[in-house]
Amino acid sequence: MSLYPFIRVASSKSRRINAGTAIANGMLFTRMAADDKLGMDAGITRRDYLNSTLVASGGLLLSGACPMELLAQADWNGYGGVGEYSNSNGNTFEVMTEAHKIRDHVFDPLPADVPDTGEQYDCVVVGGGISGLAAALFFARQGGRNRTCLVLENHPIFGGEAKGNEFLVDGQRVIAHQGSAMYFPSFAGTFLADFYQSIGIGPDAFPYQTWTGKDPALPVAKTPYPEGGRNSAFFFGPRFGKSAGMWLTDPWGKGLEGAPIAAQARRELLKMQSGAADFQPPKQHGDEISRRLDSMTFEQHLMEKFGLSRQTVRTFLSPVSGGGSGLGADALSAYADYAADVLLPWDHEKGVQMFPGGNAGVARHIVKSLIPDALPGLATLESVARTPVDFTALDRPGTSRIRLRTTVVSVQHEAGSVKVVYARDGNLASVRARSVIVAGGSWTAKHIVKDLPAPHRDAYAQFYRAPCLMANVAVRNWRFLYKLGISECQWFEGIGNYTAVRKLATFGAVSPTLSPDSPVVLTLKILFSNPELSIGEQVSSGRAELISTPFRGYEKRIREQFTIMFGSLGFDARRDIAGIILNRWGHAYLSAQPGFFFGKDGKPGPGEVLRNTPFDRISFANSDLAGIMDHRTSILEAHRAVGQALERIRT
């Protein structure tokens, strides 16, 4: 049989359909011309994708595998940037497919002949995100001399969602976060403040880029989140009857005057923005107000508090109003919007801070404290941010070790210890531990921990993790925004919801200055809320879309979105976009539904079950147990889990 069965010598029948083929080809060339105008095959984003596809597809042809399998992988990860995070942008295709084997029970039952490495540890930590890294550090500090600990992490580099993306744009380095973003200075003398100090993160504000050039300075925030000042704008498109698009600058300062929205919606939004409401927020976790809020959705609370209509909430506030928990206000507990302020007070006078690559900075400082040789040099902000990781130092023999590219598939009690089985390089292996801290997310923990008691299984069934796509778009300059007098904006249709220019902390080896002609990264947080569906259906349908869309599909939508919004301001996607990195997080956010925090029908909240009840030698950490997607809860949950593990070891 021919290797090319669909190539035929033209017959009389084929000649009869050539006219139709010509029309189809014309449409194809039209699409290609449109793609070319968007810059779909220009610059670093496409070059690396095309090269990897050509090399990989050649390998597949030699192996006899289906080329579509490889094309799916090559055009799923996309461009990863430069530096040590370049092969770990979000959940890569490799990480995802390995984890899905757990979901699909590929390892159930385990083979009888899984090799035993012969290693035995006092503690094995499953997951190398901030919670897992902090657990290993707490274990090293509190466990006593010569206690051994192994961290098993499935990604190519530690950090979980606390990782960064780096671009080189015309010779300049620009950095953005992949997931976990902001750092909140703690009050002096608190547990968190002391912890940060102990790993080299002091109480002082970070140094940031300063304005330069002949143009009058425009306010630029330290975070990628719009603050709603005079330097902000709303964009309205066809959904609001503006086919050519319309910008409204300083929308709140202008009282939404000129916005193409109904008068009723304008009144509702202005009332909400003014904060004028007869409502007392909760003062303590578990007080009457917090419990009442946990009994309703955030959407119901907004409607009750400000008199908003459901349509106003869903048109203008969702999913942005639920941006810290992945879904929109229709699905989330109303207390989810208050819990962090109640449980995690911080020093507002110092202002929110942000490492260049988000909380990758926190993860790196923890690793520096845990395994100093992994990040040679001093434990300063500049050194930890700029010094490349010595990956060979992470898993050397010693009391604390981190093993990367390792997917844990089974955690099971056996003969007075815990047997941990993992997959690495296509092979299974096992180690033994006197205790285990499961610091990975709930979506894998419920599968890998064997023989879970019924209360734990029931608790895990109440965890809903929503997907998120963090798209980082490097542009050669942001003069198109400056021309409008803005550095941040928000929109209500298309892909994403908002973006903002941010000034970077300068200890990350970036330019010390910023101007409208500076390269910057514009971040889009793309969420998948669908208020017509139940919370379970929303997270499943969103994850299906995230997984099934190739890199090229998202890249085109982003380029089109930017062209629609910024084209009239002089933006040219082909010329101005230097690169796009997609960070796919299939289970990014614990979306806390009503009843998650304090339970329902007299039963405790699911997080409380797992926090307060270790399963013999197995303890549970991760921020999802607290219901607050914040790296600070990752640290606090790790500290609690280590205490439980040590108590079990010592008894």
VOMAR-936973 format. One record per residue (C-alpha): y, x, z; residue number from 0; chain. Coordinates in pm, whole numbers. Layout:
N
[node [Y,X,Z],NUM,'A']
...
//
This chain:
651
[node [0,0,0],0,'A']
[node [350,119,-80],1,'A']
[node [561,248,207],2,'A']
[node [841,34,62],3,'A']
[node [674,-303,-8],4,'A']
[node [1004,-487,-59],5,'A']
[node [1118,-267,-351],6,'A']
[node [1010,-421,-683],7,'A']
[node [1080,-356,-1050],8,'A']
[node [1317,-630,-1160],9,'A']
[node [1132,-919,-1322],10,'A']
[node [1276,-1205,-1519],11,'A']
[node [1273,-1409,-1197],12,'A']
[node [1459,-1141,-1008],13,'A']
[node [1718,-1120,-1282],14,'A']
[node [1781,-1492,-1244],15,'A']
[node [1882,-1443,-879],16,'A']
[node [2104,-1142,-944],17,'A']
[node [2413,-1364,-950],18,'A']
[node [2337,-1484,-599],19,'A']
[node [2267,-1127,-492],20,'A']
[node [2604,-1018,-627],21,'A']
[node [2779,-1286,-421],22,'A']
[node [2590,-1177,-111],23,'A']
[node [2676,-815,-181],24,'A']
[node [3039,-912,-223],25,'A']
[node [3035,-1073,120],26,'A']
[node [2866,-764,259],27,'A']
[node [3132,-535,111],28,'A']
[node [3403,-765,247],29,'A']
[node [3254,-736,595],30,'A']
[node [3223,-360,553],31,'A']
[node [3588,-338,452],32,'A']
[node [3686,-538,761],33,'A']
[node [3471,-312,978],34,'A']
[node [3628,-7,819],35,'A']
[node [3974,-139,901],36,'A']
[node [3866,-180,1266],37,'A']
[node [3742,179,1268],38,'A']
[node [3378,88,1326],39,'A']
[node [3254,407,1162],40,'A']
[node [3530,642,1270],41,'A']
[node [3571,871,1565],42,'A']
[node [3343,974,1848],43,'A']
[node [3195,630,1917],44,'A']
[node [3020,595,1582],45,'A']
[node [2951,960,1501],46,'A']
[node [2725,1010,1802],47,'A']
[node [2551,677,1748],48,'A']
[node [2483,748,1380],49,'A']
[node [2357,1099,1445],50,'A']
[node [2121,985,1719],51,'A']
[node [1995,700,1503],52,'A']
[node [1920,925,1204],53,'A']
[node [1738,1184,1414],54,'A']
[node [1545,925,1609],55,'A']
[node [1448,709,1311],56,'A']
[node [1305,1017,1140],57,'A']
[node [1086,1074,1441],58,'A']
[node [967,717,1432],59,'A']
[node [872,733,1067],60,'A']
[node [659,1036,1144],61,'A']
[node [497,866,1441],62,'A']
[node [433,541,1261],63,'A']
[node [636,337,1512],64,'A']
[node [856,46,1409],65,'A']
[node [1206,172,1316],66,'A']
[node [1364,-135,1476],67,'A']
[node [1236,-25,1817],68,'A']
[node [1431,297,1791],69,'A']
[node [1738,140,1636],70,'A']
[node [1749,-101,1929],71,'A']
[node [1750,192,2171],72,'A']
[node [1998,407,1978],73,'A']
[node [2246,125,1925],74,'A']
[node [2209,-10,2277],75,'A']
[node [2327,285,2485],76,'A']
[node [2601,380,2240],77,'A']
[node [2837,668,2303],78,'A']
[node [2827,804,2660],79,'A']
[node [3133,1026,2670],80,'A']
[node [3135,1389,2783],81,'A']
[node [3034,1565,3102],82,'A']
[node [2750,1511,3345],83,'A']
[node [2769,1130,3333],84,'A']
[node [2738,1118,2953],85,'A']
[node [2367,1028,2956],86,'A']
[node [2397,776,3236],87,'A']
[node [2645,510,3121],88,'A']
[node [2532,207,3316],89,'A']
[node [2172,102,3298],90,'A']
[node [2067,289,2988],91,'A']
[node [1794,158,2760],92,'A']
[node [1547,399,2921],93,'A']
[node [1634,293,3277],94,'A']
[node [1626,-75,3187],95,'A']
[node [1290,-70,3009],96,'A']
[node [1128,127,3291],97,'A']
[node [1260,-118,3550],98,'A']
[node [1146,-415,3344],99,'A']
[node [791,-287,3376],100,'A']
[node [821,-369,3746],101,'A']
[node [948,-717,3666],102,'A']
[node [664,-766,3419],103,'A']
[node [400,-647,3670],104,'A']
[node [286,-361,3447],105,'A']
[node [193,-166,3762],106,'A']
[node [3,-452,3927],107,'A']
[node [-254,-354,4025],108,'A']
[node [-195,17,4050],109,'A']
[node [-457,248,3903],110,'A']
[node [-703,373,4162],111,'A']
[node [-639,734,4068],112,'A']
[node [-260,767,4119],113,'A']
[node [-210,1139,4192],114,'A']
[node [-91,1224,4543],115,'A']
[node [172,1501,4539],116,'A']
[node [65,1600,4888],117,'A']
[node [423,1556,5010],118,'A']
[node [488,1388,5344],119,'A']
[node [836,1298,5468],120,'A']
[node [980,1149,5783],121,'A']
[node [1180,915,5560],122,'A']
[node [1180,819,5194],123,'A']
[node [1492,641,5067],124,'A']
[node [1449,422,4762],125,'A']
[node [1772,428,4561],126,'A']
[node [2034,699,4516],127,'A']
[node [2346,484,4512],128,'A']
[node [2603,511,4787],129,'A']
[node [2384,320,5033],130,'A']
[node [2082,542,4969],131,'A']
[node [2283,865,4978],132,'A']
[node [2458,760,5300],133,'A']
[node [2121,669,5454],134,'A']
[node [1987,1018,5378],135,'A']
[node [2297,1177,5532],136,'A']
[node [2280,961,5845],137,'A']
[node [1910,1039,5876],138,'A']
[node [1980,1413,5852],139,'A']
[node [2254,1391,6114],140,'A']
[node [2083,1160,6360],141,'A']
[node [1715,1230,6308],142,'A']
[node [1706,1561,6488],143,'A']
[node [1620,1907,6371],144,'A']
[node [1377,1954,6081],145,'A']
[node [1343,1583,5999],146,'A']
[node [1266,1553,5628],147,'A']
[node [1402,1297,5385],148,'A']
[node [1351,1235,5012],149,'A']
[node [1580,1014,4802],150,'A']
[node [1423,865,4489],151,'A']
[node [1672,760,4219],152,'A']
[node [1587,617,3877],153,'A']
[node [1902,724,3690],154,'A']
[node [1972,1072,3546],155,'A']
[node [2243,1126,3809],156,'A']
[node [2299,990,4160],157,'A']
[node [2561,728,4249],158,'A']
[node [2420,393,4137],159,'A']
[node [2717,191,4011],160,'A']
[node [2951,453,4160],161,'A']
[node [2966,675,3853],162,'A']
[node [3235,772,3605],163,'A']
[node [3296,798,3231],164,'A']
[node [3483,1092,3083],165,'A']
[node [3649,1127,2742],166,'A']
[node [3815,1418,2566],167,'A']
[node [4095,1268,2358],168,'A']
[node [4280,1512,2137],169,'A']
[node [4200,1786,2386],170,'A']
[node [4303,1589,2696],171,'A']
[node [4056,1471,2959],172,'A']
[node [4071,1107,3071],173,'A']
[node [3840,946,3324],174,'A']
[node [3740,594,3426],175,'A']
[node [3493,423,3656],176,'A']
[node [3163,268,3553],177,'A']
[node [3142,17,3837],178,'A']
[node [3241,66,4201],179,'A']
[node [3614,135,4185],180,'A']
[node [3852,129,4481],181,'A']
[node [3875,326,4802],182,'A']
[node [4043,157,5100],183,'A']
[node [4179,393,5370],184,'A']
[node [4033,295,5706],185,'A']
[node [4224,276,6032],186,'A']
[node [4219,599,6229],187,'A']
[node [3947,615,6491],188,'A']
[node [3717,366,6322],189,'A']
[node [3359,441,6222],190,'A']
[node [3441,449,5851],191,'A']
[node [3748,669,5897],192,'A']
[node [3541,920,6093],193,'A']
[node [3267,910,5831],194,'A']
[node [3506,976,5544],195,'A']
[node [3664,1262,5737],196,'A']
[node [3321,1411,5800],197,'A']
[node [3244,1431,5427],198,'A']
[node [3579,1580,5328],199,'A']
[node [3784,1271,5244],200,'A']
[node [4095,1285,5458],201,'A']
[node [4336,1007,5556],202,'A']
[node [4620,1110,5323],203,'A']
[node [4704,927,5003],204,'A']
[node [4578,1090,4684],205,'A']
[node [4816,1275,4447],206,'A']
[node [4867,1084,4121],207,'A']
[node [5011,1144,3778],208,'A']
[node [5390,1124,3759],209,'A']
[node [5607,986,3478],210,'A']
[node [5732,1223,3213],211,'A']
[node [5921,1211,2883],212,'A']
[node [6243,1057,2757],213,'A']
[node [6133,694,2792],214,'A']
[node [6250,499,3099],215,'A']
[node [5973,479,3358],216,'A']
[node [5755,168,3372],217,'A']
[node [5552,76,3683],218,'A']
[node [5190,189,3647],219,'A']
[node [4935,102,3915],220,'A']
[node [4668,325,4070],221,'A']
[node [4390,77,3993],222,'A']
[node [4275,-104,3676],223,'A']
[node [4357,-446,3821],224,'A']
[node [4675,-637,3723],225,'A']
[node [4924,-683,4005],226,'A']
[node [5136,-952,3836],227,'A']
[node [5479,-788,3841],228,'A']
[node [5753,-762,3579],229,'A']
[node [5540,-513,3387],230,'A']
[node [5267,-775,3329],231,'A']
[node [5209,-1032,3055],232,'A']
[node [4987,-1323,2954],233,'A']
[node [4849,-1355,2601],234,'A']
[node [4783,-1700,2455],235,'A']
[node [4578,-1748,2138],236,'A']
[node [4417,-2029,1935],237,'A']
[node [4276,-2195,2246],238,'A']
[node [4638,-2278,2334],239,'A']
[node [4750,-2369,1984],240,'A']
[node [4885,-2022,1905],241,'A']
[node [4684,-1910,1602],242,'A']
[node [4904,-1603,1554],243,'A']
[node [4907,-1527,1926],244,'A']
[node [5190,-1537,2178],245,'A']
[node [5295,-1305,2460],246,'A']
[node [5468,-1419,2778],247,'A']
[node [5600,-1122,2973],248,'A']
[node [5662,-1136,3348],249,'A']
[node [5490,-1478,3357],250,'A']
[node [5520,-1535,3731],251,'A']
[node [5878,-1412,3747],252,'A']
[node [5965,-1661,3473],253,'A']
[node [5782,-1943,3649],254,'A']
[node [5549,-1968,3346],255,'A']
[node [5845,-2098,3146],256,'A']
[node [5748,-2097,2779],257,'A']
[node [5375,-2080,2844],258,'A']
[node [5187,-2313,2603],259,'A']
[node [5009,-2498,2882],260,'A']
[node [5031,-2850,3022],261,'A']
[node [5305,-2922,3273],262,'A']
[node [5050,-3023,3536],263,'A']
[node [4860,-2696,3502],264,'A']
[node [5189,-2504,3527],265,'A']
[node [5281,-2682,3852],266,'A']
[node [4936,-2619,3998],267,'A']
[node [4935,-2250,3911],268,'A']
[node [5286,-2194,4047],269,'A']
[node [5194,-2362,4372],270,'A']
[node [4889,-2138,4403],271,'A']
[node [5092,-1828,4318],272,'A']
[node [5352,-1910,4583],273,'A']
[node [5078,-1924,4846],274,'A']
[node [5230,-2241,4986],275,'A']
[node [4939,-2413,5153],276,'A']
[node [4868,-2544,5500],277,'A']
[node [4563,-2329,5558],278,'A']
[node [4463,-2082,5827],279,'A']
[node [4223,-1813,5704],280,'A']
[node [3924,-1712,5916],281,'A']
[node [3993,-1461,6190],282,'A']
[node [3638,-1365,6289],283,'A']
[node [3307,-1353,6107],284,'A']
[node [3120,-1663,6216],285,'A']
[node [3415,-1862,6347],286,'A']
[node [3451,-2229,6261],287,'A']
[node [3674,-2165,5959],288,'A']
[node [3443,-1904,5805],289,'A']
[node [3141,-2130,5849],290,'A']
[node [3319,-2423,5690],291,'A']
[node [3421,-2205,5395],292,'A']
[node [3060,-2093,5354],293,'A']
[node [2955,-2455,5323],294,'A']
[node [3153,-2511,4999],295,'A']
[node [3219,-2339,4670],296,'A']
[node [3533,-2136,4613],297,'A']
[node [3625,-2385,4342],298,'A']
[node [3611,-2673,4592],299,'A']
[node [3822,-2467,4831],300,'A']
[node [4089,-2396,4567],301,'A']
[node [4103,-2762,4474],302,'A']
[node [4135,-2860,4840],303,'A']
[node [4378,-2582,4938],304,'A']
[node [4621,-2596,4644],305,'A']
[node [4543,-2928,4479],306,'A']
[node [4419,-2755,4166],307,'A']
[node [4224,-2952,3909],308,'A']
[node [3876,-2832,3818],309,'A']
[node [3997,-2775,3461],310,'A']
[node [4280,-2548,3579],311,'A']
[node [4040,-2342,3788],312,'A']
[node [3792,-2299,3505],313,'A']
[node [4052,-2233,3235],314,'A']
[node [4275,-1984,3415],315,'A']
[node [4093,-1856,3724],316,'A']
[node [3726,-1822,3631],317,'A']
[node [3564,-1584,3617],318,'A']
[node [3860,-1370,3732],319,'A']
[node [3874,-1551,4067],320,'A']
[node [3514,-1450,4121],321,'A']
[node [3559,-1103,3977],322,'A']
[node [3440,-938,4296],323,'A']
[node [3113,-1128,4287],324,'A']
[node [3026,-1157,3921],325,'A']
[node [3048,-1530,3864],326,'A']
[node [3322,-1789,3870],327,'A']
[node [3460,-1998,4153],328,'A']
[node [3220,-2282,4073],329,'A']
[node [2917,-2083,4194],330,'A']
[node [3044,-1874,4484],331,'A']
[node [3076,-1942,4853],332,'A']
[node [3441,-1992,4943],333,'A']
[node [3395,-1744,5226],334,'A']
[node [3315,-1472,4971],335,'A']
[node [3688,-1450,4900],336,'A']
[node [3770,-1381,5266],337,'A']
[node [3469,-1193,5403],338,'A']
[node [3585,-842,5314],339,'A']
[node [3923,-887,5483],340,'A']
[node [3752,-1022,5795],341,'A']
[node [3473,-764,5819],342,'A']
[node [3640,-460,5664],343,'A']
[node [4004,-433,5777],344,'A']
[node [4188,-132,5636],345,'A']
[node [4523,44,5654],346,'A']
[node [4737,-148,5402],347,'A']
[node [5037,74,5469],348,'A']
[node [4860,365,5301],349,'A']
[node [4778,152,5000],350,'A']
[node [4456,125,4803],351,'A']
[node [4342,454,4652],352,'A']
[node [4114,540,4362],353,'A']
[node [3920,851,4271],354,'A']
[node [3950,944,3901],355,'A']
[node [3599,814,3831],356,'A']
[node [3606,538,4090],357,'A']
[node [3376,572,4389],358,'A']
[node [3174,837,4211],359,'A']
[node [3405,1049,4426],360,'A']
[node [3256,905,4745],361,'A']
[node [2901,960,4617],362,'A']
[node [2977,1322,4527],363,'A']
[node [3125,1394,4870],364,'A']
[node [2814,1251,5039],365,'A']
[node [2589,1469,4827],366,'A']
[node [2806,1773,4900],367,'A']
[node [2757,1710,5273],368,'A']
[node [2384,1639,5236],369,'A']
[node [2291,1927,5000],370,'A']
[node [2587,2169,4991],371,'A']
[node [2441,2384,4712],372,'A']
[node [2429,2084,4479],373,'A']
[node [2808,2103,4446],374,'A']
[node [2899,2469,4502],375,'A']
[node [3238,2552,4645],376,'A']
[node [3460,2398,4907],377,'A']
[node [3435,2039,5029],378,'A']
[node [3785,1956,4901],379,'A']
[node [3884,1665,4681],380,'A']
[node [3956,1898,4389],381,'A']
[node [3644,2110,4420],382,'A']
[node [3404,1817,4462],383,'A']
[node [3561,1633,4170],384,'A']
[node [3569,1929,3931],385,'A']
[node [3260,2134,4020],386,'A']
[node [2958,2052,3800],387,'A']
[node [2647,1934,3982],388,'A']
[node [2374,2196,4015],389,'A']
[node [2086,1963,3938],390,'A']
[node [1830,2231,4023],391,'A']
[node [1949,2226,4385],392,'A']
[node [1889,1855,4437],393,'A']
[node [1511,1863,4464],394,'A']
[node [1446,2207,4606],395,'A']
[node [1217,2231,4911],396,'A']
[node [1421,2154,5218],397,'A']
[node [1492,1891,5476],398,'A']
[node [1693,1671,5237],399,'A']
[node [1603,1622,4871],400,'A']
[node [1712,1397,4582],401,'A']
[node [1467,1333,4297],402,'A']
[node [1625,1185,3984],403,'A']
[node [1477,993,3687],404,'A']
[node [1222,851,3930],405,'A']
[node [1147,478,3936],406,'A']
[node [973,354,4250],407,'A']
[node [711,93,4159],408,'A']
[node [530,36,4488],409,'A']
[node [605,68,4860],410,'A']
[node [310,-24,5082],411,'A']
[node [194,36,5437],412,'A']
[node [-127,233,5451],413,'A']
[node [-306,402,5743],414,'A']
[node [-13,424,5982],415,'A']
[node [234,544,5719],416,'A']
[node [394,419,5398],417,'A']
[node [267,510,5054],418,'A']
[node [542,527,4791],419,'A']
[node [438,531,4425],420,'A']
[node [685,620,4152],421,'A']
[node [693,662,3774],422,'A']
[node [840,980,3629],423,'A']
[node [815,1124,3280],424,'A']
[node [559,859,3189],425,'A']
[node [329,941,3481],426,'A']
[node [264,790,3823],427,'A']
[node [266,989,4146],428,'A']
[node [275,910,4518],429,'A']
[node [422,1051,4837],430,'A']
[node [376,955,5202],431,'A']
[node [643,866,5457],432,'A']
[node [665,781,5823],433,'A']
[node [946,541,5735],434,'A']
[node [1107,399,5422],435,'A']
[node [1457,266,5365],436,'A']
[node [1479,41,5061],437,'A']
[node [1839,94,4956],438,'A']
[node [1806,-31,4601],439,'A']
[node [1907,-378,4492],440,'A']
[node [1732,-699,4584],441,'A']
[node [1610,-756,4227],442,'A']
[node [1362,-466,4249],443,'A']
[node [1306,-457,4626],444,'A']
[node [1136,-796,4622],445,'A']
[node [885,-666,4367],446,'A']
[node [809,-316,4489],447,'A']
[node [761,-383,4862],448,'A']
[node [405,-508,4883],449,'A']
[node [273,-772,5123],450,'A']
[node [619,-887,5228],451,'A']
[node [604,-1151,5503],452,'A']
[node [698,-1504,5399],453,'A']
[node [1043,-1500,5569],454,'A']
[node [1138,-1189,5372],455,'A']
[node [1009,-1335,5045],456,'A']
[node [1200,-1657,5108],457,'A']
[node [1515,-1459,5185],458,'A']
[node [1491,-1254,4865],459,'A']
[node [1449,-1575,4664],460,'A']
[node [1807,-1664,4766],461,'A']
[node [1965,-1349,4620],462,'A']
[node [2139,-1401,4286],463,'A']
[node [2263,-1088,4114],464,'A']
[node [2505,-1144,3826],465,'A']
[node [2542,-910,3528],466,'A']
[node [2858,-727,3424],467,'A']
[node [2961,-515,3129],468,'A']
[node [3219,-250,3212],469,'A']
[node [3371,-141,2882],470,'A']
[node [3595,165,2890],471,'A']
[node [3820,198,2585],472,'A']
[node [3996,532,2538],473,'A']
[node [4318,498,2338],474,'A']
[node [4527,785,2206],475,'A']
[node [4844,634,2350],476,'A']
[node [4961,305,2498],477,'A']
[node [5299,281,2328],478,'A']
[node [5200,-58,2186],479,'A']
[node [5205,-192,2543],480,'A']
[node [5518,-3,2639],481,'A']
[node [5695,-156,2337],482,'A']
[node [5648,-495,2504],483,'A']
[node [5761,-357,2841],484,'A']
[node [5420,-395,3005],485,'A']
[node [5142,-179,3146],486,'A']
[node [4901,-462,3230],487,'A']
[node [4800,-794,3076],488,'A']
[node [4569,-1093,3104],489,'A']
[node [4423,-1336,2851],490,'A']
[node [4209,-1650,2861],491,'A']
[node [3983,-1641,2555],492,'A']
[node [3771,-1390,2369],493,'A']
[node [3599,-1096,2534],494,'A']
[node [3716,-977,2876],495,'A']
[node [4001,-1120,3082],496,'A']
[node [4244,-842,3171],497,'A']
[node [4322,-474,3143],498,'A']
[node [4577,-231,3284],499,'A']
[node [4700,123,3238],500,'A']
[node [4641,324,3553],501,'A']
[node [4767,659,3670],502,'A']
[node [4489,895,3767],503,'A']
[node [4447,1103,4079],504,'A']
[node [4529,1453,3956],505,'A']
[node [4257,1641,4146],506,'A']
[node [4017,1525,3874],507,'A']
[node [4126,1793,3624],508,'A']
[node [4349,1556,3428],509,'A']
[node [4706,1591,3308],510,'A']
[node [4952,1580,3600],511,'A']
[node [5189,1358,3400],512,'A']
[node [5182,1025,3219],513,'A']
[node [5394,871,2943],514,'A']
[node [5351,601,2676],515,'A']
[node [5222,874,2446],516,'A']
[node [4949,986,2689],517,'A']
[node [4585,903,2620],518,'A']
[node [4453,651,2874],519,'A']
[node [4142,444,2935],520,'A']
[node [4175,66,2927],521,'A']
[node [3890,-96,3118],522,'A']
[node [3751,-441,3039],523,'A']
[node [3537,-608,3303],524,'A']
[node [3324,-854,3106],525,'A']
[node [3157,-1122,3315],526,'A']
[node [2921,-1400,3218],527,'A']
[node [3011,-1718,3402],528,'A']
[node [2907,-2056,3265],529,'A']
[node [3008,-2332,3508],530,'A']
[node [2804,-2592,3323],531,'A']
[node [2486,-2423,3450],532,'A']
[node [2333,-2369,3794],533,'A']
[node [2384,-2029,3958],534,'A']
[node [2031,-1920,3868],535,'A']
[node [2074,-2025,3506],536,'A']
[node [2412,-1853,3486],537,'A']
[node [2284,-1513,3593],538,'A']
[node [1977,-1542,3367],539,'A']
[node [2169,-1648,3056],540,'A']
[node [2435,-1383,3115],541,'A']
[node [2175,-1113,3157],542,'A']
[node [2001,-1225,2837],543,'A']
[node [2328,-1191,2645],544,'A']
[node [2404,-852,2797],545,'A']
[node [2060,-717,2710],546,'A']
[node [2029,-863,2360],547,'A']
[node [2368,-754,2223],548,'A']
[node [2370,-412,2051],549,'A']
[node [2642,-157,2115],550,'A']
[node [2787,-221,1771],551,'A']
[node [2818,-594,1843],552,'A']
[node [3023,-539,2159],553,'A']
[node [3225,-260,1998],554,'A']
[node [3328,-488,1712],555,'A']
[node [3428,-770,1947],556,'A']
[node [3640,-533,2155],557,'A']
[node [3811,-384,1850],558,'A']
[node [3879,-734,1717],559,'A']
[node [4015,-850,2053],560,'A']
[node [4253,-555,2075],561,'A']
[node [4364,-611,1715],562,'A']
[node [4432,-982,1775],563,'A']
[node [4635,-911,2087],564,'A']
[node [4806,-583,2009],565,'A']
[node [4816,-567,1628],566,'A']
[node [5166,-717,1612],567,'A']
[node [5282,-447,1855],568,'A']
[node [5185,-164,1622],569,'A']
[node [4830,-111,1743],570,'A']
[node [4577,7,1484],571,'A']
[node [4215,1,1604],572,'A']
[node [4099,264,1358],573,'A']
[node [4381,503,1443],574,'A']
[node [4438,437,1812],575,'A']
[node [4091,390,1965],576,'A']
[node [3942,730,2043],577,'A']
[node [3618,606,2195],578,'A']
[node [3436,318,2364],579,'A']
[node [3175,350,2638],580,'A']
[node [2972,49,2749],581,'A']
[node [2828,42,3101],582,'A']
[node [2571,-238,3120],583,'A']
[node [2487,-353,3470],584,'A']
[node [2224,-625,3453],585,'A']
[node [2240,-692,3828],586,'A']
[node [2593,-578,3910],587,'A']
[node [2703,-829,4170],588,'A']
[node [2543,-1018,4454],589,'A']
[node [2687,-1363,4386],590,'A']
[node [2692,-1521,4729],591,'A']
[node [2637,-1894,4696],592,'A']
[node [2737,-2146,4967],593,'A']
[node [2521,-2083,5272],594,'A']
[node [2454,-1718,5195],595,'A']
[node [2654,-1581,5489],596,'A']
[node [2557,-1818,5770],597,'A']
[node [2258,-2006,5635],598,'A']
[node [2183,-2373,5580],599,'A']
[node [1986,-2643,5755],600,'A']
[node [1962,-2440,6073],601,'A']
[node [1810,-2138,5898],602,'A']
[node [1976,-1794,5898],603,'A']
[node [2143,-1653,5589],604,'A']
[node [1908,-1450,5367],605,'A']
[node [2093,-1126,5428],606,'A']
[node [2058,-1167,5802],607,'A']
[node [1680,-1202,5775],608,'A']
[node [1648,-868,5599],609,'A']
[node [1914,-691,5803],610,'A']
[node [1775,-791,6141],611,'A']
[node [1402,-782,6069],612,'A']
[node [1253,-457,5937],613,'A']
[node [907,-493,5789],614,'A']
[node [718,-258,6020],615,'A']
[node [809,92,5890],616,'A']
[node [1027,-41,5608],617,'A']
[node [1399,-110,5659],618,'A']
[node [1644,-256,5410],619,'A']
[node [1995,-142,5317],620,'A']
[node [2229,-201,5015],621,'A']
[node [2559,-387,5008],622,'A']
[node [2399,-709,4881],623,'A']
[node [2262,-777,5229],624,'A']
[node [2619,-816,5355],625,'A']
[node [2717,-1040,5065],626,'A']
[node [3019,-817,4996],627,'A']
[node [3013,-595,4689],628,'A']
[node [3199,-304,4841],629,'A']
[node [3096,58,4892],630,'A']
[node [3201,32,5256],631,'A']
[node [2926,-223,5326],632,'A']
[node [2683,12,5148],633,'A']
[node [2767,277,5408],634,'A']
[node [2751,41,5704],635,'A']
[node [2420,-110,5595],636,'A']
[node [2277,240,5552],637,'A']
[node [2379,334,5906],638,'A']
[node [2213,24,6049],639,'A']
[node [1891,81,5848],640,'A']
[node [1865,445,5960],641,'A']
[node [1888,334,6323],642,'A']
[node [1598,97,6263],643,'A']
[node [1393,365,6087],644,'A']
[node [1446,622,6363],645,'A']
[node [1357,369,6630],646,'A']
[node [1025,308,6454],647,'A']
[node [953,680,6413],648,'A']
[node [1026,760,6776],649,'A']
[node [809,484,6922],650,'A']
//
